[in-house]
Amino acid sequence: MTKEEILELSRKVCKNTLMETLDIEFTEVGKDYLVAKMPVTSKVHQPDGVLHGGASVALAESVGSMASYVFLNTDEFFIRGIEISANHLKSVSEGYVFAKAEFIHKGRTTQLWNIRITDEEENLISLVKLTTIALPKKKQHD
């Protein structure tokens, strides 16, 4: 699959999901990474006007899970996030944040992702670790 096909697939499967609600857009794909961006607006603010940590975690899990989805054989498996931890390091109140998911471990069953969320000036906003699992799809019998 080409990079363009991966990005188009990512856009297509996000229709009517949390990713669409949060305006998460997948923007870049490489050999072992995927990048998404999310606008920082009042929709993802805490009451005091800065990016909500939960929105950052939703962005991170979205990009990490989508990366597992596009880099693994999802004809045979479906992907689920099973553990996530996040350290929020800097506040941001406007603009965009970018999440880059890179493999730490690409196992057949579990995958471990390092996800760096940065702002438009490449300041580190959050550092997230995500574990996903590939579970076999049940075979259909004719």
Backbone as CSV, one residue per row, in Angstrom:
resi,resn,N_x,N_y,N_z,CA_x,CA_y,CA_z,C_x,C_y,C_z
1,MET,0.840,-1.173,0.000,0.000,0.000,0.000,0.890,1.243,0.000
2,THR,0.552,2.217,-0.824,1.345,3.449,-0.887,1.013,4.344,0.314
3,LYS,1.865,5.335,0.536,1.626,6.287,1.617,0.286,6.998,1.431
4,GLU,-0.015,7.387,0.207,-1.269,8.071,-0.076,-2.458,7.166,0.211
5,GLU,-2.352,5.877,-0.142,-3.433,4.923,0.116,-3.633,4.713,1.621
6,ILE,-2.540,4.683,2.370,-2.629,4.539,3.825,-3.342,5.740,4.435
7,LEU,-2.965,6.944,4.017,-3.605,8.150,4.552,-5.085,8.201,4.160
8,GLU,-5.404,7.816,2.930,-6.806,7.802,2.497,-7.606,6.771,3.284
9,LEU,-7.050,5.589,3.512,-7.709,4.570,4.322,-7.944,5.089,5.742
10,SER,-6.947,5.760,6.305,-7.064,6.313,7.652,-8.210,7.315,7.722
11,ARG,-8.334,8.137,6.715,-9.426,9.120,6.692,-10.780,8.420,6.575
12,LYS,-10.843,7.408,5.718,-12.098,6.724,5.451,-12.627,5.995,6.686
13,VAL,-11.772,5.281,7.403,-12.247,4.499,8.549,-12.588,5.364,9.751
14,CYS,-12.253,6.646,9.724,-12.527,7.542,10.852,-13.864,8.265,10.745
15,LYS,-14.594,8.051,9.670,-15.900,8.702,9.520,-16.819,8.269,10.652
16,ASN,-17.525,9.245,11.239,-18.496,9.005,12.303,-17.884,8.341,13.536
17,THR,-16.671,8.759,13.894,-15.973,8.219,15.064,-15.484,9.371,15.935
18,LEU,-14.868,9.023,17.052,-14.262,10.038,17.921,-13.226,10.856,17.157
19,MET,-12.467,10.209,16.275,-11.443,10.928,15.517,-12.069,12.049,14.686
20,GLU,-13.200,11.788,14.081,-13.878,12.832,13.323,-14.419,13.914,14.264
21,THR,-14.964,13.523,15.405,-15.482,14.483,16.383,-14.402,15.448,16.852
22,LEU,-13.185,14.933,17.076,-12.073,15.758,17.549,-11.281,16.399,16.409
23,ASP,-11.719,16.201,15.169,-11.050,16.757,13.982,-9.614,16.261,13.842
24,ILE,-9.372,15.008,14.234,-8.047,14.405,14.083,-7.857,14.030,12.621
25,GLU,-6.718,14.442,12.077,-6.397,14.183,10.670,-5.025,13.518,10.585
26,PHE,-4.961,12.410,9.867,-3.689,11.720,9.656,-2.969,12.403,8.508
27,THR,-1.710,12.780,8.748,-1.026,13.668,7.804,0.239,13.101,7.185
28,GLU,0.865,12.133,7.833,2.162,11.644,7.344,2.343,10.195,7.767
29,VAL,2.928,9.427,6.873,3.219,8.034,7.176,4.619,7.710,6.667
30,GLY,5.346,6.925,7.441,6.677,6.474,7.051,6.769,4.968,7.190
31,LYS,7.962,4.456,7.074,8.178,3.009,7.131,7.686,2.416,8.449
32,ASP,7.865,3.130,9.560,7.484,2.606,10.869,6.860,3.665,11.769
33,TYR,6.202,4.662,11.182,5.560,5.700,11.986,4.347,6.272,11.272
34,LEU,3.490,6.908,12.061,2.312,7.590,11.545,2.147,8.884,12.347
35,VAL,1.736,9.954,11.660,1.541,11.262,12.290,0.099,11.709,12.086
36,ALA,-0.464,12.294,13.135,-1.791,12.894,13.053,-1.727,14.273,13.698
37,LYS,-2.682,15.130,13.308,-2.763,16.442,13.935,-4.188,16.667,14.419
38,MET,-4.297,17.546,15.423,-5.594,17.884,15.992,-5.597,19.372,16.320
39,PRO,-6.659,20.089,15.936,-6.724,21.503,16.287,-7.018,21.663,17.780
40,VAL,-6.391,22.656,18.379,-6.635,22.985,19.781,-7.624,24.145,19.791
41,THR,-8.866,23.818,20.056,-9.956,24.789,20.107,-10.722,24.569,21.413
42,SER,-11.747,25.350,21.632,-12.542,25.201,22.852,-13.163,23.807,22.965
43,LYS,-13.322,23.112,21.845,-13.883,21.759,21.854,-13.021,20.783,22.649
44,VAL,-11.700,21.029,22.733,-10.788,20.122,23.442,-10.114,20.800,24.638
45,HIS,-10.677,21.940,25.076,-10.116,22.671,26.225,-10.645,22.129,27.546
46,GLN,-9.827,22.314,28.585,-10.294,22.227,29.962,-11.034,23.530,30.248
47,PRO,-11.740,23.617,31.386,-12.446,24.869,31.703,-11.544,26.105,31.741
48,ASP,-10.247,25.947,32.038,-9.367,27.118,32.096,-8.731,27.478,30.756
49,GLY,-9.181,26.840,29.666,-8.778,27.273,28.336,-7.525,26.651,27.751
50,VAL,-7.037,25.552,28.330,-5.880,24.857,27.751,-6.294,23.451,27.340
51,LEU,-5.478,22.833,26.500,-5.747,21.494,25.985,-5.973,20.508,27.128
52,HIS,-7.064,19.798,27.076,-7.414,18.788,28.072,-6.509,17.566,27.889
53,GLY,-5.978,17.051,28.984,-5.127,15.862,28.918,-5.834,14.668,28.308
54,GLY,-7.134,14.547,28.553,-7.902,13.449,27.957,-7.959,13.543,26.443
55,ALA,-8.022,14.766,25.908,-8.013,14.948,24.455,-6.645,14.547,23.895
56,SER,-5.584,14.873,24.631,-4.236,14.458,24.202,-4.118,12.940,24.175
57,VAL,-4.662,12.295,25.199,-4.611,10.830,25.260,-5.459,10.231,24.135
58,ALA,-6.612,10.831,23.849,-7.443,10.350,22.737,-6.696,10.478,21.410
59,LEU,-5.993,11.585,21.213,-5.175,11.763,20.009,-4.093,10.696,19.943
60,ALA,-3.401,10.473,21.055,-2.312,9.491,21.081,-2.827,8.081,20.793
61,GLU,-3.917,7.683,21.449,-4.426,6.333,21.206,-4.937,6.193,19.779
62,SER,-5.511,7.254,19.246,-5.996,7.217,17.861,-4.856,6.991,16.884
63,VAL,-3.766,7.723,17.026,-2.659,7.584,16.075,-1.924,6.259,16.283
64,GLY,-1.745,5.828,17.533,-1.068,4.552,17.775,-1.888,3.362,17.301
65,SER,-3.185,3.379,17.583,-4.047,2.282,17.134,-4.155,2.256,15.615
66,MET,-4.251,3.444,15.003,-4.309,3.485,13.542,-3.002,2.989,12.936
67,ALA,-1.889,3.311,13.570,-0.601,2.821,13.080,-0.569,1.289,13.125
68,SER,-1.023,0.702,14.226,-1.094,-0.764,14.287,-1.997,-1.282,13.176
69,TYR,-3.124,-0.615,12.973,-4.087,-1.016,11.948,-3.452,-1.028,10.558
70,VAL,-2.672,-0.003,10.226,-2.119,0.069,8.868,-0.838,-0.749,8.703
71,PHE,-0.100,-1.023,9.800,1.156,-1.755,9.670,1.015,-3.252,9.919
72,LEU,-0.161,-3.703,10.350,-0.386,-5.124,10.584,-1.445,-5.641,9.616
73,ASN,-1.576,-6.949,9.522,-2.550,-7.558,8.615,-3.926,-7.556,9.268
74,THR,-4.703,-6.522,9.025,-5.994,-6.423,9.676,-7.087,-7.207,8.958
75,ASP,-6.726,-7.928,7.888,-7.676,-8.881,7.317,-7.860,-10.045,8.284
76,GLU,-6.813,-10.362,9.027,-6.852,-11.492,9.951,-6.993,-11.078,11.405
77,PHE,-6.681,-9.818,11.730,-6.672,-9.365,13.120,-7.436,-8.058,13.264
78,PHE,-7.942,-7.817,14.450,-8.418,-6.476,14.778,-7.569,-5.960,15.924
79,ILE,-7.467,-4.650,16.034,-6.536,-3.989,16.955,-7.311,-3.363,18.110
80,ARG,-6.771,-3.520,19.309,-7.320,-2.855,20.485,-6.176,-2.282,21.312
81,GLY,-6.378,-1.108,21.870,-5.449,-0.566,22.841,-5.677,-1.270,24.167
82,ILE,-4.594,-1.690,24.840,-4.772,-2.385,26.118,-4.133,-1.648,27.289
83,GLU,-3.222,-0.727,27.017,-2.645,0.074,28.095,-2.111,1.368,27.509
84,ILE,-2.300,2.446,28.272,-1.791,3.738,27.837,-1.348,4.516,29.067
85,SER,-0.231,5.206,28.938,0.224,6.108,30.001,0.738,7.378,29.350
86,ALA,0.468,8.489,30.012,0.819,9.783,29.422,1.414,10.700,30.476
87,ASN,2.424,11.430,30.061,2.978,12.508,30.855,2.725,13.798,30.092
88,HIS,1.995,14.718,30.720,1.697,16.004,30.102,2.724,17.008,30.622
89,LEU,3.461,17.611,29.706,4.621,18.412,30.073,4.459,19.909,29.859
90,LYS,3.581,20.295,28.954,3.447,21.716,28.616,2.005,21.972,28.190
91,SER,1.496,23.145,28.524,0.137,23.525,28.132,0.145,24.187,26.763
92,VAL,-0.967,24.050,26.078,-1.173,24.738,24.807,-2.652,25.121,24.750
93,SER,-2.944,26.316,24.214,-4.325,26.783,24.208,-4.889,27.026,22.809
94,GLU,-4.041,27.005,21.797,-4.521,27.242,20.431,-3.564,26.628,19.430
95,GLY,-3.969,26.654,18.173,-3.128,26.107,17.108,-3.417,24.632,16.899
96,TYR,-2.368,23.881,16.588,-2.470,22.447,16.354,-1.478,21.722,17.244
97,VAL,-1.827,20.489,17.583,-0.861,19.571,18.176,-0.709,18.408,17.207
98,PHE,0.490,17.835,17.203,0.851,16.758,16.290,1.294,15.560,17.114
99,ALA,0.800,14.388,16.756,1.171,13.160,17.456,1.874,12.235,16.478
100,LYS,3.093,11.826,16.842,3.857,10.907,15.998,4.028,9.598,16.757
101,ALA,3.444,8.535,16.207,3.541,7.206,16.802,4.658,6.442,16.105
102,GLU,5.616,5.965,16.909,6.729,5.166,16.387,6.808,3.856,17.165
103,PHE,7.091,2.776,16.438,7.237,1.469,17.086,8.388,1.467,18.081
104,ILE,8.140,0.906,19.247,9.191,0.497,20.167,9.367,-1.012,20.017
105,HIS,8.217,-1.709,19.894,8.215,-3.165,19.737,7.082,-3.539,18.788
106,LYS,7.385,-4.334,17.772,6.379,-4.785,16.810,6.284,-6.303,16.897
107,GLY,5.530,-6.757,17.868,5.331,-8.193,18.026,4.138,-8.674,17.226
108,ARG,4.019,-9.997,17.113,2.875,-10.565,16.389,1.572,-10.327,17.138
109,THR,1.636,-10.342,18.465,0.431,-10.175,19.264,0.347,-8.791,19.887
110,THR,1.427,-8.320,20.495,1.403,-6.995,21.110,2.386,-6.064,20.411
111,GLN,2.019,-4.791,20.427,2.841,-3.750,19.848,2.978,-2.650,20.888
112,LEU,4.162,-2.084,20.969,4.418,-1.003,21.907,4.815,0.231,21.106
113,TRP,4.127,1.339,21.399,4.306,2.591,20.664,4.797,3.699,21.578
114,ASN,5.707,4.500,21.064,6.103,5.760,21.677,5.419,6.862,20.871
115,ILE,4.682,7.716,21.559,3.935,8.765,20.870,4.313,10.109,21.481
116,ARG,4.887,10.954,20.651,5.275,12.302,21.073,4.242,13.277,20.527
117,ILE,3.649,14.052,21.428,2.716,15.096,21.016,3.447,16.424,21.146
118,THR,3.508,17.154,20.038,4.212,18.431,19.993,3.271,19.517,19.477
119,ASP,3.679,20.766,19.722,2.916,21.884,19.174,3.535,22.299,17.837
120,GLU,3.059,23.400,17.297,3.528,23.853,15.984,4.985,24.284,15.994
121,GLU,5.532,24.607,17.161,6.955,24.965,17.265,7.805,23.763,17.692
122,GLU,7.214,22.577,17.661,7.880,21.319,18.013,8.246,21.216,19.495
123,ASN,7.575,22.006,20.356,7.724,21.843,21.796,7.002,20.566,22.217
124,LEU,7.604,19.805,23.096,6.987,18.569,23.569,5.855,18.916,24.534
125,ILE,4.642,18.498,24.190,3.450,18.755,25.000,3.162,17.549,25.897
126,SER,3.156,16.362,25.319,2.905,15.131,26.064,3.753,14.007,25.486
127,LEU,4.123,13.095,26.363,4.842,11.885,25.964,3.985,10.705,26.400
128,VAL,3.639,9.848,25.435,2.677,8.782,25.678,3.266,7.445,25.263
129,LYS,2.969,6.429,26.041,3.320,5.051,25.685,2.010,4.286,25.557
130,LEU,1.845,3.586,24.446,0.627,2.830,24.166,0.982,1.394,23.819
131,THR,0.241,0.464,24.416,0.354,-0.943,24.043,-0.923,-1.339,23.327
132,THR,-0.780,-1.938,22.143,-1.930,-2.460,21.405,-1.791,-3.967,21.296
133,ILE,-2.915,-4.602,21.034,-2.935,-6.048,20.860,-3.648,-6.371,19.559
134,ALA,-3.134,-7.356,18.843,-3.759,-7.847,17.621,-4.482,-9.150,17.976
135,LEU,-5.797,-9.111,17.886,-6.613,-10.280,18.218,-7.153,-10.906,16.942
136,PRO,-7.105,-12.230,16.846,-7.560,-12.884,15.619,-9.057,-12.697,15.413
137,LYS,-9.417,-12.435,14.161,-10.824,-12.364,13.809,-11.345,-13.789,13.720
138,LYS,-12.576,-13.976,14.098,-13.197,-15.295,13.983,-13.420,-15.589,12.502
139,LYS,-13.123,-16.808,12.109,-13.327,-17.200,10.709,-14.805,-17.471,10.472
140,GLN,-15.288,-16.983,9.349,-16.663,-17.223,8.955,-16.734,-18.573,8.250
141,HIS,-17.714,-19.359,8.593,-17.922,-20.643,7.923,-19.031,-20.505,6.917
142,ASP,-18.803,-21.013,5.714,-19.829,-20.923,4.649,-20.948,-21.909,4.869
